[in-house]
Amino acid sequence: MQLFDWIVLIVTLLFIVIYGAWKTKGSKNVEDFILGSNETPWHVVGLSVMATQASAITFLSTPGQAYHDGMGFVQFYFGLPIAMVVICVTFIPIYHKLKVYTAYEYLEKRFDLKTRSLAAILFLFQRGLGTGLTIYAPAIILSALLGWNLTIMNIIIGVLVIIYTFSGGTKAVNVTQKQQMFVIMSGMLITFFLILHYLPNDMTFTNALHIAGANDKMNIVSFSTDPEEKYTFWSGITGGFFLALAYFGTDQSQVGRYLSGRSVRESQMGLIMNGLLKVPMQFFILLTGVMVFVFFQFNPVPLNFNPNNKIIVEKSAFKGEYHTLEKKLDDLSEDKKVINLLYIDQLNQDYDNPILRKELITLSNKEKDLRDRAKEIILKADSGSETNDKDYVFFHFILHYLPKGLIGLLLAVIISAAMSSTASGLNALASTTAIDIYKRNLKEEKSERHYLNATKFFTLLWGIVAILFACIGTLFENLIQLVNIIGSIFYGTVLGIFLVGFYVKQVKSQAIFYSAVFSQITIFVIYYYAIYIYPSGEEKLGYLWLNFIGAMLTIIISSILQTTIFRKEKAVA
């Protein structure tokens, strides 16, 4: 980090915070604070929806995911555009017609208070945890790579977000997310073209894709029906559809973004914009990760991208063994460079040499073996170490290969993304707590000013809780997977409640409440016995299926329960 990098980073972040607080200060009432006075144009709705989902985890973990596993993760988003259409047709018109502040108000109007409270509590639990992760993700990477104190990083990011979210509510979130999306996409585009510029001079983009393909990084779509495979066309179009439907249709952090739209049409256009741009955006971020992989075919790489693990080994009795593996990796890197250059030369002559392609795969497998052996040494040095380094890959490239100024910009990208998703999370948590829990259960009527102050107080409270979650967080597999796993555990049940409310009119409050409780408990059991207890890559069920199972269980069981209740009531009558 040079002085110029610090200037770029600090100026960018301060501009976002000060601009957001200044532009939106002085909310007059709860409607102004939570719904932004319904003044948000469609393009801002679309950008805000995208920025809410595009957390720092997206820009840290997704390139690392592609570096290790290729483009297949994009299948996760295949169901999203279809979900956007369903939400536009069904969810948005109902929410606007009922003039709700939160999605969960609808559930009391359709069912009863306990169903509304159950859905709100499930949301508060998973979104509170998820918001903590959106702070923790960039903080742990920045602290590891830059030597910054993790707790201080958590507090700085959390406080920056609290300042403008507390000041301006939904308006502040929407206004700042426009700036944040500009910073984020500008930084990613510049980085992508710089990677291509850094590749060998006679290497075209097409050749780079060939090298990625030779190393199995360009397998975009899999039609496998194996339930143990995490990302397939089928899991994306079903589990991904249900996850997107639940996230964008019932999660207040997203519902709050389009409830602030000027009209039903403006809200719908904002979501359609997200549906059209989200998959290409994720494809581009994954492709950036694949290009980082190609770049490292010609440049030296560490045995483990997490620098903390290198420090741990250096202080242990196993450093000699680790140095031996590093020497082997250096030699292997030279061999890879030679073979890749030969492969490019053949490609320039329009010949895809199968022998060289096979040699590339062999070298790639040898590198993977060296990395696995390195992980074993790291664990011997410290059994509590996190050997998974996917989340460090992209940041390693940023710090070691980008020019002055751009490092500061990319740091601003990571922190801006963290701030955008964290702000939406805090705003949603505060709105839900104030409207669905506090106001609904308060016996005496209070003034608008009282509820406005209560919502601001809950913003501050949830901000502190999110910072605390971040301070006690731990890396788990891959951060982007962890966020989606947490969502998948809870979203299916909540989505099932809403789908029954919208489409299965005969089901009443008692049937839906008990079926939702049963469904959620069942999902916990399935997750534990089919996913949690197995090492990564050996799970018996891809976590995306939890969304589908949770929603279907809630719908089917509530229908059966309602039929049983109806028969009993009829028999008594």
C-alpha positions in Angstrom: 0.0 0.0 0.0 1.6 3.3 -1.2 0.5 6.8 -0.2 -1.5 7.2 -3.4 -3.4 3.9 -2.6 -4.3 5.2 0.8 -5.6 8.5 -0.7 -7.8 6.7 -3.2 -9.2 4.3 -0.6 -9.9 7.0 2.1 -11.3 9.6 -0.3 -13.6 7.0 -2.0 -15.0 5.7 1.3 -15.4 9.1 3.0 -17.2 10.4 -0.1 -19.8 7.6 0.0 -20.4 8.0 3.7 -20.6 11.8 3.8 -22.6 12.0 0.6 -25.1 9.4 1.8 -25.6 11.1 5.2 -25.8 14.6 3.7 -28.1 13.8 0.8 -30.7 12.0 2.9 -30.6 13.6 6.4 -33.8 14.5 8.2 -36.4 11.7 7.8 -39.8 13.1 8.9 -41.5 9.8 9.7 -41.3 6.0 9.6 -42.6 5.9 6.0 -39.9 8.3 4.9 -37.2 6.3 6.8 -38.3 2.8 5.7 -39.9 3.4 2.3 -37.9 6.4 1.2 -41.2 8.2 0.6 -41.7 5.9 -2.4 -39.6 8.2 -4.6 -37.0 5.8 -5.9 -36.8 5.6 -9.8 -36.6 2.2 -11.4 -32.9 2.3 -12.4 -32.0 3.1 -8.8 -34.2 0.2 -7.6 -32.3 -2.1 -10.0 -28.9 -0.9 -8.9 -29.8 -1.1 -5.2 -31.1 -4.6 -5.6 -27.9 -5.6 -7.4 -25.7 -3.9 -4.8 -27.5 -5.5 -1.9 -26.7 -9.0 -3.2 -23.2 -8.1 -4.5 -21.5 -8.1 -1.2 -17.7 -8.1 -0.6 -18.0 -11.8 -0.4 -19.0 -11.8 -4.1 -15.9 -10.0 -5.2 -13.6 -11.9 -2.8 -14.9 -15.4 -3.0 -16.3 -15.7 -6.6 -12.9 -15.2 -8.4 -11.3 -17.7 -6.0 -14.1 -20.1 -6.6 -13.5 -19.9 -10.4 -9.7 -20.2 -9.9 -10.1 -23.5 -8.1 -13.3 -25.0 -9.6 -14.0 -23.1 -12.9 -17.1 -21.5 -14.3 -19.6 -24.0 -13.1 -20.7 -21.8 -10.1 -22.6 -19.6 -12.6 -25.3 -22.3 -12.7 -26.2 -21.2 -9.2 -27.9 -18.1 -10.8 -29.8 -19.8 -13.6 -33.1 -19.8 -11.8 -32.8 -16.1 -10.9 -34.3 -14.5 -14.0 -37.3 -16.8 -13.8 -37.7 -15.8 -10.1 -37.7 -12.1 -11.0 -40.6 -12.6 -13.4 -42.7 -14.5 -10.8 -42.0 -11.8 -8.2 -42.9 -9.0 -10.6 -46.2 -10.7 -11.5 -47.3 -11.9 -8.0 -45.3 -10.4 -5.1 -44.9 -6.8 -6.0 -48.6 -6.0 -6.9 -49.7 -7.6 -3.6 -47.2 -5.7 -1.5 -48.0 -2.4 -3.1 -51.8 -2.9 -2.9 -51.6 -3.6 0.9 -49.2 -0.7 1.4 -46.9 -2.7 3.7 -43.7 -1.5 5.3 -42.3 -5.1 5.4 -43.0 -8.3 3.6 -44.1 -10.0 6.8 -47.0 -7.6 7.4 -48.7 -9.4 4.5 -48.6 -12.7 6.5 -50.7 -11.3 9.3 -53.3 -10.0 6.9 -53.4 -13.5 5.2 -52.9 -15.7 8.2 -52.4 -14.4 11.8 -49.9 -12.7 14.1 -48.0 -15.8 15.1 -47.2 -16.8 11.5 -46.0 -13.2 10.8 -43.9 -13.3 13.9 -42.4 -16.7 13.0 -41.4 -15.6 9.5 -40.0 -12.3 10.9 -37.9 -14.1 13.6 -36.5 -16.6 11.1 -35.5 -13.6 8.9 -34.0 -11.7 11.8 -31.9 -14.7 12.8 -30.5 -15.6 9.4 -30.1 -12.0 8.2 -28.4 -10.9 11.4 -25.9 -13.7 10.9 -25.6 -12.9 7.2 -25.0 -9.2 7.9 -22.2 -10.0 10.3 -20.6 -12.1 7.6 -20.8 -9.2 5.1 -18.6 -7.2 7.5 -16.4 -10.2 8.5 -15.6 -11.4 5.0 -13.6 -8.4 3.8 -12.2 -7.7 7.3 -10.6 -11.1 7.7 -9.0 -11.0 4.2 -7.8 -7.4 4.6 -6.4 -8.1 8.1 -4.6 -11.3 6.9 -3.1 -9.7 3.7 -2.3 -6.2 5.0 -1.5 -7.1 8.6 -4.4 -4.9 9.9 -6.1 -5.8 13.2 -9.2 -7.9 12.5 -11.4 -6.5 15.3 -10.5 -2.9 14.3 -11.4 -3.7 10.7 -14.8 -5.1 11.7 -15.5 -2.0 13.8 -14.4 0.5 11.1 -16.6 -1.1 8.3 -19.5 -1.5 10.7 -19.3 2.1 12.0 -19.0 3.6 8.5 -22.3 1.8 7.5 -24.1 2.7 10.7 -23.4 6.5 10.2 -25.4 6.9 7.0 -27.9 4.1 7.5 -28.8 5.6 10.9 -29.0 9.1 9.3 -31.1 8.5 6.2 -32.6 5.0 6.3 -33.7 3.5 3.0 -33.0 6.7 1.0 -29.4 6.7 2.2 -29.0 3.0 1.3 -30.4 3.6 -2.2 -28.4 6.8 -2.8 -25.0 5.3 -1.7 -25.5 2.1 -3.5 -25.5 4.0 -6.8 -22.0 5.3 -6.1 -20.9 1.9 -4.7 -22.0 0.0 -7.8 -20.1 2.5 -10.0 -16.9 2.0 -7.9 -17.3 -1.8 -7.9 -17.9 -2.3 -11.6 -15.2 0.3 -12.6 -12.7 -1.5 -10.4 -13.5 -5.0 -11.7 -13.5 -3.9 -15.4 -10.1 -2.2 -15.0 -8.7 -5.3 -13.2 -10.0 -7.6 -15.9 -8.4 -5.8 -18.8 -5.1 -5.4 -16.8 -5.0 -9.2 -16.3 -5.3 -9.6 -20.1 -2.6 -7.0 -20.6 -0.3 -8.9 -18.2 -0.6 -12.2 -20.2 2.3 -13.0 -22.6 2.4 -10.7 -25.6 1.5 -13.2 -28.3 -1.4 -14.5 -26.3 -5.0 -13.7 -27.4 -8.1 -13.8 -25.2 -9.2 -16.8 -27.2 -5.9 -18.6 -26.4 -6.4 -17.7 -22.7 -9.9 -19.4 -22.9 -8.3 -22.5 -24.5 -5.7 -22.8 -21.7 -8.5 -22.4 -19.1 -10.5 -25.1 -21.0 -7.6 -27.4 -21.1 -7.5 -27.2 -17.3 -11.3 -27.9 -17.0 -12.1 -24.3 -15.9 -14.6 -23.6 -18.7 -17.1 -26.4 -17.9 -20.0 -23.9 -17.6 -23.0 -26.2 -17.6 -23.4 -29.7 -16.1 -26.6 -31.7 -16.7 -25.6 -34.3 -14.1 -28.4 -35.6 -12.0 -26.1 -36.6 -9.1 -27.6 -34.9 -5.9 -24.1 -34.8 -4.4 -22.9 -32.4 -7.1 -23.3 -28.9 -5.8 -23.7 -26.9 -9.0 -25.6 -28.3 -11.9 -28.2 -27.0 -14.4 -30.9 -28.8 -12.5 -29.9 -27.5 -9.0 -29.6 -24.0 -10.4 -32.9 -24.0 -12.2 -34.8 -25.5 -9.2 -32.8 -24.9 -6.0 -31.4 -21.6 -7.4 -34.9 -20.5 -8.5 -36.4 -21.2 -5.0 -33.4 -19.5 -3.3 -33.8 -16.4 -5.6 -37.6 -16.4 -5.1 -37.2 -16.5 -1.4 -34.3 -14.0 -1.2 -35.8 -11.4 -3.6 -39.4 -12.0 -2.7 -39.4 -12.5 1.1 -36.1 -11.2 2.5 -36.8 -7.7 3.7 -33.2 -6.5 2.8 -34.4 -6.9 -0.9 -38.1 -6.3 -0.5 -37.3 -3.0 1.1 -35.4 -2.0 -2.0 -38.3 -2.3 -4.4 -41.0 -1.2 -1.9 -39.4 2.2 -2.1 -40.1 2.4 -5.8 -42.3 5.2 -7.2 -44.9 2.7 -8.4 -45.6 -0.9 -9.1 -44.2 -0.5 -12.6 -41.0 1.2 -11.4 -40.4 -1.6 -8.9 -41.0 -4.3 -11.5 -38.7 -2.6 -14.0 -36.0 -2.4 -11.3 -36.3 -6.2 -10.6 -36.3 -7.0 -14.4 -33.1 -5.0 -14.7 -31.6 -7.1 -12.0 -32.8 -10.3 -13.7 -31.2 -9.3 -17.0 -27.9 -8.1 -15.6 -27.2 -10.4 -12.7 -26.2 -13.6 -14.5 -23.9 -11.7 -17.0 -22.3 -9.9 -14.0 -21.6 -13.1 -12.1 -20.3 -14.7 -15.3 -17.9 -11.8 -15.7 -16.7 -12.0 -12.1 -16.1 -15.8 -12.5 -14.4 -15.2 -15.8 -12.1 -12.7 -14.1 -11.2 -15.5 -11.6 -10.5 -17.8 -14.6 -8.2 -15.2 -16.1 -6.4 -14.9 -12.8 -5.8 -18.7 -13.1 -4.5 -18.3 -16.6 -2.2 -15.5 -15.4 -0.7 -17.7 -12.8 0.1 -20.4 -15.4 2.9 -17.9 -16.4 3.8 -16.5 -13.0 4.9 -17.9 -9.6 2.2 -18.9 -7.1 2.3 -19.6 -3.4 1.6 -23.1 -2.0 -1.2 -21.6 0.0 -2.7 -18.1 -0.8 -3.4 -17.4 2.9 -0.3 -15.7 4.2 -1.1 -16.5 7.8 -0.5 -20.2 7.0 3.0 -19.4 5.7 3.8 -17.6 9.0 2.4 -20.5 11.1 4.6 -23.1 9.2 7.7 -20.9 9.4 7.4 -20.9 13.2 7.0 -24.7 13.4 9.2 -27.7 13.1 7.7 -28.5 9.7 9.2 -25.5 7.8 11.9 -27.6 6.1 9.3 -30.0 4.8 7.2 -27.0 3.6 10.2 -25.4 1.8 10.8 -28.7 -0.1 7.2 -28.5 -1.4 7.7 -24.8 -2.3 10.8 -25.8 -4.3 8.9 -28.5 -6.1 6.1 -26.0 -6.9 8.6 -23.5 -8.3 10.0 -26.2 -10.6 6.5 -27.2 -11.6 5.6 -23.6 -12.3 8.5 -23.3 -14.7 7.4 -26.5 -16.5 3.8 -25.2 -16.7 5.0 -22.0 -18.2 7.0 -23.8 -20.9 4.2 -26.2 -21.8 1.6 -23.4 -21.9 3.9 -21.3 -24.2 4.2 -24.3 -26.5 0.5 -24.8 -26.4 -0.1 -21.2 -27.3 2.3 -21.5 -30.2 0.4 -24.5 -31.5 -2.9 -22.6 -31.1 -1.6 -19.7 -33.1 -1.1 -22.3 -35.9 -4.8 -23.4 -35.5 -3.8 -26.7 -33.9 -5.1 -27.7 -30.5 -2.4 -30.3 -29.6 -4.0 -33.1 -27.6 -0.7 -34.3 -26.2 0.1 -30.8 -24.8 -3.4 -30.5 -23.5 -3.0 -33.9 -21.7 0.4 -32.7 -20.3 -1.3 -29.5 -18.9 -3.9 -31.6 -17.1 -1.1 -33.8 -15.6 0.8 -30.7 -14.4 -2.4 -29.3 -12.9 -3.0 -32.5 -11.0 0.6 -32.5 -9.7 0.1 -28.9 -8.5 -3.1 -29.9 -6.7 -1.3 -32.8 -5.0 1.4 -30.4 -3.8 -1.2 -28.0 -2.4 -3.0 -30.9 -0.6 0.3 -32.0 0.9 1.0 -28.4 2.0 -2.4 -28.3 3.7 -1.5 -31.4 5.7 1.7 -29.7 6.8 -0.2 -26.6 7.8 -2.6 -28.6 9.9 0.3 -30.4 11.6 1.8 -27.1 12.4 -1.5 -25.8 13.8 -4.6 -28.1 13.8 -6.8 -25.0 14.1 -5.6 -23.4 10.9 -7.9 -22.7 8.0 -6.2 -24.4 5.0 -8.9 -23.4 2.5 -7.5 -20.4 0.6 -10.1 -19.7 -2.1 -11.0 -16.4 -0.6 -7.4 -15.1 -0.7 -6.6 -15.9 -4.4 -8.0 -12.7 -6.0 -6.6 -10.4 -3.2 -3.2 -12.0 -3.6 -3.2 -11.0 -7.2 -4.4 -7.5 -6.4 -1.7 -6.8 -3.8 1.2 -8.3 -5.7 0.5 -7.4 -9.4 -1.7 -4.3 -9.6 -0.1 -0.8 -10.1 -0.2 2.0 -7.5 -3.6 3.6 -7.0 -5.4 0.7 -8.4 -4.7 -1.3 -5.2 -6.5 1.5 -3.3 -9.4 1.4 -5.8 -9.8 -2.4 -5.5 -9.7 -2.1 -1.7 -12.4 0.5 -2.0 -14.4 -1.9 -4.2 -14.2 -4.6 -1.6 -15.1 -2.3 1.3 -17.8 -0.5 -0.7 -19.4 -3.9 -1.6 -19.3 -4.8 2.1 -20.9 -1.5 3.0 -23.7 -1.7 0.4 -24.9 -5.2 1.5 -24.4 -4.4 5.2 -26.4 -1.2 4.9 -29.4 -3.0 3.3 -29.1 -5.7 5.9 -29.2 -3.2 8.8 -32.0 -1.3 7.3 -34.1 -4.4 6.8 -33.3 -5.8 10.3 -34.3 -2.4 11.9 -37.5 -2.2 9.8 -38.6 -5.7 10.6 -37.8 -5.4 14.3 -39.5 -2.0 14.6 -42.7 -2.8 12.5 -43.2 -6.6 12.9 -42.0 -7.1 16.5 -41.9 -3.8 18.4 -44.9 -1.8 17.0 -47.1 -4.8 16.5 -46.8 -6.0 20.1 -46.9 -2.6 21.7 -50.2 -2.2 23.7 -50.5 1.6 23.5 -50.4 3.8 20.4 -47.3 6.0 20.0 -46.5 8.9 17.8 -44.8 8.7 14.4 -41.7 10.4 15.9 -41.5 7.6 18.5 -41.5 4.9 15.9 -39.0 6.8 13.7 -36.7 7.0 16.7 -37.3 3.3 17.6 -36.4 2.3 14.0 -33.2 4.4 14.2 -32.4 2.8 17.6 -32.8 -0.7 16.2 -30.5 0.3 13.3 -27.9 1.2 15.8 -28.6 -2.0 17.8 -28.4 -4.3 14.9 -25.2 -2.6 13.7 -23.6 -3.4 17.0 -24.9 -7.0 16.8 -23.5 -7.4 13.3 -20.1 -6.1 14.4 -20.1 -8.6 17.3 -21.1 -11.4 14.9 -18.2 -10.4 12.6 -15.8 -10.3 15.5 -16.5 -13.9 16.5 -16.9 -15.3 13.0 -14.8 -18.1 11.6 -13.9 -19.0 8.0 -15.9 -21.9 6.8 -15.1 -23.5 3.4 -15.7 -20.6 1.1 -17.4 -17.4 2.3 -19.8 -17.1 -0.7 -20.9 -20.7 -0.1 -21.4 -20.0 3.7 -23.7 -17.1 3.1 -25.8 -19.1 0.6 -25.8 -22.2 2.9 -27.2 -20.0 5.8 -29.8 -18.6 3.4 -30.8 -22.0 2.1 -31.4 -23.4 5.6 -34.0 -20.7 6.3 -35.3 -19.4 3.0 -37.2 -22.5 1.9 -39.6 -22.5 4.9 -40.3 -18.8 4.7 -40.8 -19.0 0.9 -43.2 -21.9 1.5 -45.3 -19.7 3.8 -45.6 -16.9 1.2 -46.3 -19.3 -1.7 -49.2 -20.8 0.3 -50.4 -17.3 1.2 -50.4 -16.3 -2.5 -51.6 -19.4 -4.3 -53.2 -22.0 -1.9 -56.2 -20.0 -0.6 -57.8 -22.8 1.3 -54.9 -23.2 3.8 -55.6 -21.2 7.0 -53.4 -19.9 9.9 -53.2 -23.0 12.1 -52.1 -25.4 9.3 -49.5 -23.0 7.9 -47.9 -22.2 11.2 -47.4 -25.8 12.4 -46.3 -27.0 8.9 -43.7 -24.2 8.8 -42.4 -25.2 12.2 -42.2 -28.8 11.2 -40.5 -27.9 7.8 -37.8 -25.8 9.5 -37.0 -28.5 12.0 -36.8 -31.1 9.2 -34.4 -28.8 7.2 -32.1 -28.5 10.2 -32.1 -32.4 10.5 -31.4 -32.8 6.7 -28.7 -30.2 6.7 -26.9 -31.8 9.7 -27.1 -35.5 8.5 -26.6 -34.9 4.7 -24.3 -31.9 4.6 -22.8 -30.7 7.9 -21.2 -33.9 9.1 -19.4 -34.6 5.8 -16.1 -33.0 4.7 -16.2 -30.6 1.8 -16.9 -32.3 -1.5 -18.3 -35.4 0.2 -21.8 -34.1 1.1 -24.7 -36.3 0.3 -26.9 -33.4 -0.9 -26.1 -30.1 -2.6 -27.2 -27.3 -0.2 -29.2 -25.6 -3.0 -31.8 -28.4 -2.7 -32.6 -27.3 0.9 -34.6 -24.3 -0.6 -36.7 -26.5 -2.8 -37.3 -29.1 0.0 -38.2 -26.5 2.6 -40.7 -24.8 0.3 -42.3 -28.0 -0.9 -42.5 -29.4 2.7 -44.3 -26.3 3.9 -46.7 -26.3 1.0 -47.5 -30.0 1.0 -47.8 -30.5 4.8 -49.9 -27.3 5.2 -52.3 -28.6 2.6 -52.6 -32.0 4.3 -53.0 -30.4 7.7 -55.7 -28.1 6.4 -57.6 -31.0 4.9 -57.4 -32.9 8.2 -58.6 -29.9 10.2 -61.4 -29.3 7.8 -62.6 -33.0 8.1 -62.4 -32.8 11.9 -64.4 -29.6 12.0 -66.9 -31.1 9.6 -67.3 -34.2 11.7 -67.8 -32.2 14.8 -70.4 -30.1 13.1 
